[in-house]
Amino acid sequence: MRYVSSPDYRHDGAERIGVLLANSGTPESHDVRAVRRFLAAFLSDPRVVELPRALWLPILHGTILRTRPRRSARKYARIWTPEGSPLAVLSHELRTRLMGRLAERVLAPFSLELGMLYSRPTIADALQRLRLLGAQRILILPLYPQYCGASTGSVYDRVAAELERWRWLPELRFVAEYHDYPGYIESLRASVEQHWREHGRTQHLLVSFHGIPERNFHRGDPYFCKCQKTARLLADELMLKEPEWSVSFQSRVGPVRWLQPYTSEVVAGLPARGIDRVTVICPGFAVDCLETLEEIDIEYRERFLGAGGREFQYVRALNARPEHVEFLADLIARHCEGWTHPELGLRPASTARGASA
């Protein structure tokens, strides 16, 4: 293997902290070919589909990638914006706002990059950018509040695969989760309360998380428990009683059992239980994407109203809300403690130098 080295290394160079924000990614467009490329990368990840490659890859390329991209492309087209994919646009906006907030705190000198698991800029691209900027200490922050092997674990794999190529390895820290951090729960509470002030409070709050196959839970993945704790803490902050909130899991595919109850079945059954006004929030998604804007706010809205519901509200993801930016800035600062010399610690903006966009 040919190793890459840090460019133009100087023994007296200033130490730089690099921060990598990691997210799943998105197709470059809602064209069927672009969606097929994205799905091929996503569904080829052994963390996502835990089947032997010899069994799974022929099914993926022989059947699934011949039919699913067209259906998915229609879904993406329903939420696409003039600026592009919502996940890409909102992830970049979050990075920009976070850069500004960190520059005020300040971790200096530092660089903040965004990397995607299955699209560009890739995690390898982001790490290479940090390497070129001279980052000698790197913090990896997956934008997945609840640890899951299929998401957080994949970020770790991609980081490790890229660093295998580096001659000089940086000091590395990895944020595995933040599902129960007070700042995160407070951000969720503030978003729900603001939504209810603007749109009126409903009878029920449904807390929907992306699902995973149930067998993954039985094999030791802690994701289900992390989701339950997030929902319980949010309900406590909102002072909701048991009948006023519940948890469900969305985005189920394939014939195997996934985590239950399924969001699709819950929303269809609420009106029959006398709940015809519901609010849905998806705390597992740091920014809005296909699963929130199309699956929840379009598909499941139609299902709820078609079952006799009167009012369906979706609380947007935290995105670049001030509370979210402030929390992530604090999270980054805490995980970087001890990495800077005393004279390069958290300082007022007037004395900060070396932050790079």
C-alpha positions as CSV (number, residue, x, y, z in Angstrom):
1,M,0.0,0.0,0.0
2,R,1.2,3.5,-0.8
3,Y,0.8,5.8,2.2
4,V,-0.1,9.5,1.9
5,S,1.7,12.0,4.2
6,S,0.6,15.3,5.5
7,P,1.7,17.9,2.9
8,D,4.5,20.4,3.6
9,Y,4.9,19.2,7.2
10,R,6.7,21.6,9.4
11,H,7.9,20.6,12.9
12,D,7.2,24.1,14.1
13,G,3.8,24.4,12.5
14,A,0.7,25.4,14.5
15,E,-1.5,22.6,15.7
16,R,-4.9,22.5,14.1
17,I,-8.0,20.8,15.2
18,G,-10.2,19.2,12.5
19,V,-13.9,18.5,13.0
20,L,-15.8,16.2,10.7
21,L,-19.6,16.3,10.6
22,A,-20.8,13.1,9.0
23,N,-24.2,12.3,7.6
24,S,-25.8,9.7,5.3
25,G,-25.9,11.6,2.0
26,T,-28.3,12.0,-0.8
27,P,-28.6,11.5,-4.6
28,E,-27.1,14.3,-6.7
29,S,-30.5,14.8,-8.4
30,H,-33.9,13.1,-8.5
31,D,-33.0,11.6,-11.9
32,V,-33.4,7.8,-11.8
33,R,-29.8,7.2,-12.7
34,A,-28.6,9.4,-9.8
35,V,-30.9,7.7,-7.4
36,R,-29.7,4.3,-8.6
37,R,-26.1,5.2,-7.9
38,F,-27.0,6.4,-4.4
39,L,-29.1,3.4,-3.6
40,A,-26.3,1.1,-4.9
41,A,-23.8,2.7,-2.5
42,F,-26.2,2.7,0.4
43,L,-27.5,-0.9,0.0
44,S,-24.1,-2.3,-0.7
45,D,-22.9,-1.3,2.8
46,P,-22.6,-4.5,4.9
47,R,-23.6,-2.5,8.0
48,V,-26.9,-1.6,6.3
49,V,-27.8,-5.1,5.0
50,E,-26.2,-7.8,7.1
51,L,-26.4,-10.6,4.7
52,P,-23.5,-12.6,3.1
53,R,-22.3,-10.6,0.0
54,A,-22.6,-13.6,-2.2
55,L,-26.3,-13.9,-1.4
56,W,-27.2,-10.2,-1.2
57,L,-25.3,-8.5,-4.1
58,P,-27.1,-10.6,-6.9
59,I,-30.4,-9.7,-5.3
60,L,-29.5,-6.1,-5.1
61,H,-28.2,-5.7,-8.6
62,G,-30.5,-8.2,-10.3
63,T,-33.8,-7.1,-8.7
64,I,-33.8,-4.2,-6.3
65,L,-31.8,-1.7,-8.4
66,R,-33.9,-2.5,-11.4
67,T,-37.2,-1.4,-9.7
68,R,-36.7,0.6,-6.6
69,P,-34.7,3.6,-8.1
70,R,-37.7,4.7,-10.2
71,R,-40.1,4.6,-7.2
72,S,-37.5,6.4,-5.0
73,A,-36.9,9.0,-7.7
74,R,-40.6,10.0,-7.7
75,K,-40.4,10.4,-4.0
76,Y,-37.3,12.6,-4.2
77,A,-38.9,14.7,-6.9
78,R,-41.8,15.6,-4.5
79,I,-39.4,17.2,-2.0
80,W,-36.6,18.5,-4.2
81,T,-35.8,22.2,-4.0
82,P,-34.3,24.7,-6.5
83,E,-31.1,24.5,-4.4
84,G,-31.0,20.7,-4.5
85,S,-31.7,17.9,-2.1
86,P,-33.0,19.1,1.3
87,L,-30.6,16.9,3.2
88,A,-27.6,18.4,1.3
89,V,-28.8,22.0,1.6
90,L,-29.7,21.7,5.2
91,S,-26.5,19.9,6.2
92,H,-24.4,22.6,4.5
93,E,-26.4,25.3,6.2
94,L,-25.9,23.6,9.6
95,R,-22.1,23.4,8.9
96,T,-22.0,27.1,8.0
97,R,-23.9,28.2,11.1
98,L,-21.8,25.9,13.3
99,M,-18.6,27.4,11.8
100,G,-19.8,30.8,12.8
101,R,-20.7,29.8,16.3
102,L,-17.4,27.9,16.9
103,A,-15.5,31.0,15.6
104,E,-17.2,33.0,18.4
105,R,-16.4,30.5,21.2
106,V,-13.4,29.8,19.9
107,L,-11.6,26.5,19.2
108,A,-8.5,27.9,17.4
109,P,-7.0,27.1,15.0
110,F,-9.7,24.7,13.7
111,S,-11.4,23.5,10.5
112,L,-14.9,22.0,10.1
113,E,-15.8,19.8,7.2
114,L,-18.9,17.9,6.1
115,G,-18.6,14.3,4.8
116,M,-21.3,11.9,3.6
117,L,-21.4,8.1,3.7
118,Y,-23.0,7.5,0.3
119,S,-22.5,10.8,-1.7
120,R,-20.2,13.7,-2.2
121,P,-18.4,15.2,-0.4
122,T,-17.5,11.7,1.0
123,I,-16.1,11.1,4.4
124,A,-12.8,10.4,2.6
125,D,-13.0,13.7,0.8
126,A,-13.6,15.6,4.1
127,L,-10.8,13.8,5.9
128,Q,-8.4,14.6,3.0
129,R,-9.5,18.3,3.2
130,L,-8.7,18.3,6.9
131,R,-5.3,16.7,6.2
132,L,-4.5,19.3,3.6
133,L,-5.4,22.0,6.1
134,G,-3.0,20.5,8.5
135,A,-5.3,19.0,11.1
136,Q,-3.3,17.0,13.6
137,R,-6.2,16.2,15.9
138,I,-9.6,15.2,14.4
139,L,-13.0,14.9,16.1
140,I,-15.6,12.8,14.2
141,L,-19.2,13.8,14.9
142,P,-21.8,11.6,13.2
143,L,-25.1,13.5,13.0
144,Y,-26.9,10.5,14.4
145,P,-28.1,11.2,18.0
146,Q,-28.9,7.5,18.8
147,Y,-26.1,5.1,18.2
148,C,-26.8,2.4,15.5
149,G,-24.5,0.0,13.9
150,A,-26.0,0.7,10.4
151,S,-25.3,4.5,10.7
152,T,-22.8,5.4,13.4
153,G,-20.9,2.2,12.8
154,S,-20.7,2.9,9.1
155,V,-19.1,6.3,9.8
156,Y,-16.4,4.6,11.9
157,D,-15.7,2.1,9.1
158,R,-15.3,4.8,6.5
159,V,-13.0,6.9,8.7
160,A,-10.9,3.8,9.5
161,A,-10.7,2.8,5.8
162,E,-9.4,6.3,4.8
163,L,-6.9,6.5,7.7
164,E,-5.4,3.2,6.6
165,R,-3.9,5.1,3.7
166,W,-2.3,7.8,5.9
167,R,1.4,7.7,6.9
168,W,1.0,10.1,9.8
169,L,-2.2,9.4,11.7
170,P,-3.9,12.2,13.6
171,E,-5.1,11.9,17.2
172,L,-8.7,10.9,16.8
173,R,-11.8,11.2,18.9
174,F,-15.3,9.9,18.0
175,V,-18.7,11.0,19.3
176,A,-20.7,7.8,19.4
177,E,-24.0,9.3,20.3
178,Y,-25.8,12.2,22.1
179,H,-29.3,10.7,22.5
180,D,-29.7,11.8,26.2
181,Y,-27.6,15.0,26.3
182,P,-29.5,17.8,28.0
183,G,-28.8,20.3,25.3
184,Y,-30.1,17.9,22.6
185,I,-33.3,17.2,24.6
186,E,-33.8,20.9,25.3
187,S,-33.5,21.6,21.6
188,L,-36.2,19.1,20.8
189,R,-38.4,20.5,23.5
190,A,-38.0,24.0,22.2
191,S,-38.9,23.0,18.6
192,V,-42.1,21.2,19.7
193,E,-43.2,24.1,21.9
194,Q,-42.5,26.7,19.2
195,H,-44.5,24.5,16.7
196,W,-47.4,24.2,19.1
197,R,-47.4,28.0,19.8
198,E,-47.6,28.6,16.0
199,H,-50.0,25.9,15.0
200,G,-51.9,24.8,18.1
201,R,-51.4,21.8,20.3
202,T,-52.8,18.4,19.3
203,Q,-54.1,15.5,21.3
204,H,-51.0,13.3,20.8
205,L,-47.3,13.5,20.1
206,L,-45.9,10.6,18.0
207,V,-42.1,10.2,18.3
208,S,-41.0,8.4,15.1
209,F,-37.6,7.0,14.6
210,H,-36.0,5.2,11.6
211,G,-36.4,1.5,12.0
212,I,-33.9,-1.3,11.8
213,P,-34.5,-5.1,11.5
214,E,-35.6,-6.5,14.8
215,R,-32.9,-9.2,14.6
216,N,-30.2,-6.5,14.9
217,F,-31.6,-5.6,18.3
218,H,-31.5,-9.2,19.4
219,R,-27.9,-9.4,18.2
220,G,-26.9,-6.5,20.5
221,D,-27.5,-3.3,18.7
222,P,-28.6,-0.7,21.4
223,Y,-30.5,1.6,19.0
224,F,-34.0,0.6,20.2
225,C,-33.1,1.5,23.8
226,K,-31.5,4.8,22.8
227,C,-34.6,5.8,20.9
228,Q,-36.9,5.0,23.8
229,K,-34.7,7.0,26.2
230,T,-34.8,10.1,23.9
231,A,-38.5,9.9,23.6
232,R,-39.0,9.5,27.3
233,L,-36.8,12.4,28.2
234,L,-38.6,14.6,25.6
235,A,-42.0,13.6,26.9
236,D,-40.8,14.5,30.5
237,E,-39.6,17.9,29.3
238,L,-42.9,18.6,27.7
239,M,-44.7,17.3,30.8
240,L,-46.7,14.8,28.8
241,K,-48.7,12.0,30.4
242,E,-48.5,8.4,29.1
243,P,-51.6,8.6,26.8
244,E,-50.4,11.8,25.3
245,W,-47.3,10.4,23.5
246,S,-46.0,7.2,22.0
247,V,-43.0,5.9,20.0
248,S,-43.0,4.2,16.6
249,F,-40.5,3.2,13.9
250,Q,-40.7,4.1,10.2
251,S,-39.0,3.3,6.9
252,R,-39.5,-0.5,7.0
253,V,-38.5,-2.4,3.9
254,G,-38.5,-6.1,3.0
255,P,-40.3,-9.1,4.5
256,V,-38.4,-9.4,7.8
257,R,-39.7,-8.0,11.1
258,W,-38.4,-4.5,12.0
259,L,-38.6,-2.6,15.2
260,Q,-42.3,-2.1,16.2
261,P,-44.8,-0.5,16.3
262,Y,-44.6,0.6,12.7
263,T,-45.3,4.3,12.2
264,S,-47.4,3.5,9.1
265,E,-49.7,1.4,11.1
266,V,-49.8,3.7,14.1
267,V,-50.9,6.8,12.1
268,A,-53.6,4.8,10.3
269,G,-54.9,3.5,13.6
270,L,-55.0,6.7,15.7
271,P,-58.4,8.0,14.4
272,A,-60.1,4.8,15.4
273,R,-58.8,5.4,18.9
274,G,-60.4,8.8,19.0
275,I,-57.1,10.7,18.2
276,D,-57.8,12.8,15.2
277,R,-55.2,15.5,15.8
278,V,-51.6,14.4,15.9
279,T,-48.1,15.9,16.0
280,V,-45.2,13.9,14.7
281,I,-41.5,14.5,15.4
282,C,-38.5,12.5,14.2
283,P,-35.7,13.1,16.7
284,G,-33.3,10.7,15.0
285,F,-32.8,12.9,12.0
286,A,-30.5,15.9,12.6
287,V,-31.7,17.6,9.3
288,D,-34.8,17.0,7.2
289,C,-34.6,14.5,4.4
290,L,-36.6,12.1,2.3
291,E,-37.8,10.1,5.4
292,T,-39.2,13.1,7.1
293,L,-40.4,15.4,4.3
294,E,-41.8,12.8,2.0
295,E,-42.5,9.7,4.1
296,I,-43.8,11.5,7.2
297,D,-45.1,14.8,6.0
298,I,-46.7,13.6,2.7
299,E,-47.2,9.9,2.7
300,Y,-48.2,9.4,6.4
301,R,-50.1,12.6,6.5
302,E,-52.3,11.3,3.6
303,R,-52.7,8.0,5.4
304,F,-53.8,9.6,8.7
305,L,-56.3,11.9,7.0
306,G,-57.6,9.1,4.8
307,A,-58.2,7.1,8.0
308,G,-60.5,9.9,9.4
309,G,-57.9,12.1,11.1
310,R,-58.6,15.9,11.0
311,E,-55.2,17.5,11.7
312,F,-51.7,16.2,11.1
313,Q,-48.7,18.3,12.1
314,Y,-45.0,17.5,11.4
315,V,-42.4,19.2,13.6
316,R,-39.4,20.0,11.4
317,A,-36.0,18.5,12.2
318,L,-33.7,20.6,14.3
319,N,-31.8,21.6,11.2
320,A,-29.9,24.9,11.8
321,R,-32.1,26.1,14.6
322,P,-30.1,28.3,17.0
323,E,-30.6,25.8,19.9
324,H,-29.3,23.0,17.7
325,V,-26.3,25.0,16.6
326,E,-25.5,26.0,20.1
327,F,-25.8,22.5,21.4
328,L,-23.5,21.0,18.7
329,A,-21.0,23.8,19.3
330,D,-21.0,22.9,23.0
331,L,-20.7,19.2,22.2
332,I,-17.7,19.8,20.0
333,A,-16.0,22.1,22.5
334,R,-16.4,19.5,25.3
335,H,-15.0,16.7,23.2
336,C,-12.0,18.8,22.2
337,E,-11.1,19.7,25.8
338,G,-7.4,19.1,26.5
339,W,-6.5,19.3,22.8
340,T,-5.3,22.8,22.8
341,H,-2.4,24.5,24.6
342,P,-3.6,26.9,27.3
343,E,-2.9,29.9,25.1
344,L,-5.0,28.2,22.3
345,G,-8.0,27.2,24.4
346,L,-11.5,28.7,24.3
347,R,-11.0,32.4,23.7
348,P,-13.1,35.4,22.8
349,A,-13.7,36.1,19.1
350,S,-11.5,39.2,19.2
351,T,-8.4,37.1,19.9
352,A,-9.3,34.0,17.8
353,R,-7.2,33.2,14.8
354,G,-6.9,30.3,12.3
355,A,-10.5,29.3,11.9
356,S,-11.0,28.1,8.3
357,A,-14.2,27.7,6.3
